[in-house]
Amino acid sequence: MRIIGKLKAIIIIIIGISMVVSTVGCQGKGGNISVGDLDDEDIKVWVYTTFYPIYDFAKKIGGDKLIVENIVPPGVEPHDFEPSPKQIAIFSDADVFIYLGEPMDPWAEKISGDLEARGLKVLKAGEGLMENDDPHIWLDPIIAKELSKRIFQTIVGADEDNREFYEGNLASLNEEFDELDREFKDGLADITRKDVVMAHAAVGYLAKRYGLNQIPITGLSPQEEPSPRKMAELVELVRERDIKYIFFEELASPKFSETIASEVGADLLVFNPVGGLTLEQIRSGEDYFSMMRRNLENLKTALE
């Protein structure tokens, strides 16, 4: 745990030099934290997370006992994001640093050893959970439960005094994951179609959990571009299988999804990989669970 003077200094630096970090400060539902709001009773544990789902889970577990800041700002696609050295210097004075692991946030891997040497509790939350270099494990509610358990353990390691509080929040979070899992199972149980054409290969774990067949336009990163030959093959496949909907993402260019939909006369639907939310979504109270339920409704539309 860091002294309050350091934490106030961090906020001053955030306000003064870092649009990225100052922007993410508004992600908490309570709004931005100002220097004048801080006193010895307010400061517990300062946590930095590398992208939205880890932030959301940590926030739900920590409640008002933690200050949780997300590094990737609202509206920014987290794949291939990398903070500046000034931003890294800011969050290196926190208490806890939580990241997923390569290939999602390789920059975090590079600095994790240095952060540990500075005394931070560092968690590589996705270690041992990812397969075939696919980082999108949070889209499977059951794997997301394991991520949250690991986040809980790391938070308790930094703040043992509030263990019971965190345990209660984790239990409530686990109930939400179990309910979400039931909703996906029930919602997709009777579908006859299985093929989902996704903007990028984001739903491998979710598809495996619920018996879907993912057909990605691009690879594991939405920044990849398919070749003309790949696009032609996808158009033919969509026609052959009479696929009626093509999915696109809000934080990435929809052009390839739009091209295929236009070629075959299909409709477009949003699938949010929940790697990040827009500022408007955060302000309106959206979170991991509301976005996943919206994804489920759109999957049902596409597959029914």
Secondary structure as UniProt FT lines:
FT   HELIX           4..17
FT   HELIX           19..24
FT   HELIX           25..27
FT   TURN            29..30
FT   HELIX           35..37
FT   TURN            40..42
FT   STRAND          45..49
FT   HELIX           52..62
FT   HELIX           63..65
FT   STRAND          66..70
FT   TURN            74..75
FT   TURN            79..80
FT   HELIX           85..91
FT   TURN            92..93
FT   STRAND          96..99
FT   TURN            102..104
FT   HELIX           106..117
FT   TURN            118..119
FT   STRAND          121..124
FT   TURN            125..129
FT   TURN            132..133
FT   HELIX           137..139
FT   HELIX           141..158
FT   HELIX           160..162
FT   HELIX           163..188
FT   TURN            189..190
FT   STRAND          195..200
FT   HELIX           204..210
FT   STRAND          213..218
FT   TURN            222..223
FT   HELIX           228..240
FT   TURN            241..242
FT   STRAND          245..248
FT   TURN            250..251
FT   HELIX           255..264
FT   STRAND          267..270
FT   HELIX           279..283
FT   TURN            284..285
FT   HELIX           288..303
//
